[in-house]
């Protein structure tokens, strides 16, 4: 077994989880051990990839600062501290970013062999030339077919539950309507429609309290119902109302998701969780529908299977 001390630093915002796993296996085969394993990422990425971090014994270094290169800067500062404290023989940087060239030169001056690992299709020649040795790994996306089957089975159970509820609801409404119809005189006027709508909206209350209504109240009920105004239904067809809602929604979404205002892309599942906690998105509401109504300000990536959301510039 090699006696070299090897340190692996991963730019988790730049390479895929698959490439991280390949890098760990490659270095273990070549050196026999990895003394330091760290991945630099945002809090959202740390939560999303926590399972593979645990399995590969990678320590996530969470960066909470905002800015395009804040994670790269945190990684560079930590690399210098580790080299001075741990005195590694080999430092491996897993990133396809060419911005680490000054860091590579500084680590080499400290007596380290600096190797690089990048992802095919994202790594340029100028990036590879900065390292003592560079390996390009192919990204192999994991098939999601196995994880979709349970979701389909769960979805198949929903219609059955809805059918049972649908069968019970009309029966209760019909019984309540019959009970009220026996006590109130029939009228062929606009007031009758209003009364029927009111009965449907408070079915459980009418069914329980109807026996307690006095004869005088039964006589006055039709006139009271006739005096009530017809409810006005608001629809999305009103351009002025839609415009005001859309403007308020954009401001509220940006306040809830500050990363978007900073120009960063955010994982869609993280955005959904925050929006629901802020009560901007209902528990069973679709996030895709919400962002599609604001498509002039927000962009879902990739378009065919969205997993991230970004503010349009």
N, C-alpha and C positions, 0 to 999 in steps of 0.2 A: 504493500500500500504506500502511496506517495506521502511524504512528510510535509509537503507544501501546504501552507495555509491559504485557503481560497475564499474569496468574498464575492457574493453575487448581489448586485444592486439592480432592481427591475423598475423601469419606468412603466408602471401598470396602466397609465393613461395613454400609452403609445403602442404597446404590443398586446396581442390577444391572450386570453387565458390558456389556450392551446399551446401557444409559443412559450409561455412561462413554464408549462409542464415539460415540454420537450427540452428546454434549456436546463432544467434541474436534472433530468435524466442524463443528458449529454455530459454535463460536468461531473456527475457522480461516476459515470463510466470512465471518464478521462483521468480524474484526480482521486477518486475513491472517497472523497469527503467534501462537504461544503460547510465551512465554519460560520459564515455569516450569510443569512438569506433575508433580504429585506425588499419590500415592494412599496413604492411611493405612489400615492393615489389620493383621490378625494374621498370624503366620508361616504358618498353614495357608492363608489366603486368598492370600498372596503366592505360594506354591507352586502353588496351584490356578489362579491367573490370570496366571502368569508369561508365557504366550505372548502374550496381548493387551497386557500391559504393555510387552513388547519391541516389538510391532508399532506401538503408538501412542506409543512413546518416553516412557512414563510411569514415573517413578521411584517404586518402592514404598518406603514408610516403615514398616518393620515395628515393631509395638508388642508387646513381650513381657510387659508388666505385666498382672496380672490385675485384673478389675473391670469393671463394666458400662460406665462412661464413660471408661475409661482411654484408648481410642483418640481420643475427642473432645478430651480434655484435651491429648494429645500434638499433635493437629492445631492447636489454638488457640495453644499455645505456639510452635510452629514458624511459624505464620502471622505473629505479631508480629515474630519474628526476621527473617523474609524481607522483610517490609514495610520494616523499618529498614535492612536491608542492600541490597535490590534496588530500592527506591523504585518499585514498579509504579504504573501509572495506574489499572488495573482489576484487581480481585481477584474471582475467580469461585469460589464454594463450591458444590460438587455434593453436596448432601445434602438429605434431606427432614426432618431433625431440627430441631425448634424451639429446641434448647438452644444453638445458635450465635448467637442474637440479641445477647447481650452482646459477642461477638467482632465481629459486623457493625458495631455502634455504635462500637467502638474503632477499627476499621480506617477507618471513615468519618472519624473525628476526625483520623486521620493523613493525610487528603487523598485517599483512594482512593475510586473508584466501586466499590461492592460489589454484585455481581450474584449471583443464586442460580439453581441448576438442581436440580429435584427430579423424583421419579418419581410418575406419576399413580397415585392410590389410596393414597399414603403421605404426601402433603403437605397440611397444613391451611392455612386462610386466615391464621392468626396467624403462621405461618412465612413466608409470602410477603410479608406487610406489613412485615417487618423490613428487607427488602432495597430497594435503589434500583430494581432490576428483577429479575423472577423469571420463569423459563421452566419449564413442566411438560412433561416428555417421556413418551411412551407406551412402556412396556416391551413388546418383541416377543420372546417366547421363541424360541430357535433349535430347529428340529425335529431330533430325534435319530434319525429314520428311517434316514438315510444311514449312521450309525455302527453301527446294529444289524445290518446285513446281514453284515459280516465275522464278527461274533461268532457268528451262526447257522451260517455255513459252518464255522467252527472247531469249534463244538460238534458238528456232524454227523460230524466225523472221529473223535470219541472212541469212539462205539459200535463202529466198525470195529476199532479197536485192541483194545478190550476183548474182541471176539469172537475175535480171533487168540489172545490170552492165555488165554481161556477154553477154547479147543480144545486148547492145549498142556498146561495144568495137569492136567486129568483123566487124560490119557495117562500123565504122569509118576507120578501117584498110583496109578493102576491097576497099572503095572509094579512099583512098590515094594511094593504090597500083595501081589501075587502072589509076589514073592521072599520076603517074610516068611512068607506062608502055607505055603510048601513046607517051611520049617524049623521052624515052631512047630505043635504039635498043636492041633486044633480043640477048643474047649470050649463047651458050651452053658451059660454062666453069666454073671454080671455082669462077671467079669474079662475076658471076650472083648470086651465093649463098651469097656472102659477101654483095652485093648491097641490096638483099632482107632483110637480117638481119639488115642492117643499116636503111632501110625504116621503119621496124617494131619498132625499138627502138626510132625513132623520128617522129612518125606518125603525131602529131599535127603540128609540125614545117613545114614538107614537104607539108602538105595540104594547108597551108596558104601562103607559100612563093614560091610555084612552078611556078605561073604565072610570077614572076619577073625574072626568069632565062633566060639569053640571049641565042641566037642560038649557039654562040661560046662555051658557058659553057656546052650546051647540048652535043656538039660533044666531049668535053674533059672529060665529066663525066665518061664514061666507062673506060677510061684509068686510071683516078685517082682512081676509085674504085678498078681496077685490081691491082694497086700498093699498096693498103692498105693491111697489113698483116691480116691473119685470127686470130680472137680473141681466146685466149687460156682460156679455162674454168678450174677453179680450183675446185677441189672436196675435200671432207674429206678423200679420199683414200690415200692421201699423208701422211705417218706416221710421217715424219719429221715435216711437217707443223702442223699436229694435236698435236704433242708433244709440239711444241713451244707455240701454242695457249693455250693448257691445262695448261702449267706451268705458263704463264702470267695470265690466268684466276684465278688460285688458289691464286696467290699473290694479285691480284686486289680484289678478294672476301674477303680475310682475312683483307686487308686494309680497306675495306668498312664495314666489320662486325667484329670488334675487339673482341667481346664477344666470337666468335668461337675460336680465337687464345688463349683466356684465359681459354678455356676448358668448357665454358658454352654452354648450348643449347639455341637456339634463336627461337622465334615464326616465322613460315614460312612467314606469312603475313607481319611482320615487316621487315624480310630480303628482301622480294620482293620489298617493298617500297623503301628501301635504295638502292638496286641495280639499280632500275629504275631511281632514282634521280642521281645516279653516272653514268648513261648511260652505265652500264654493262649489262643491260637487257632491251630489247625492250618493248614498251608499250603493245604490243600484244603477246610477247614471253612467253613461258612457263618456269616457274622456275623449275618445275620438270625435264624438258628436260635438263636445264642447269646443275643441280646438278647430274643428271644421267650420264652426260658426265664426271663428276669429281667424280664418285662414289668411287674411290680408296682413296679420301681425305675427302669426306663429306658423312654424313649418315642422311637419312630422317626418322623421327620417328612420329608415328608408321609406319611400312612399308605399311600396307594396306590403311590407310587414313592419309598421312603425314600432321602434323601440326607444326612440329619443325624440325630444322636442327642443326647438330652437327658435329664438326671436328673429324675425326677418329684418334685414337692414336695408 
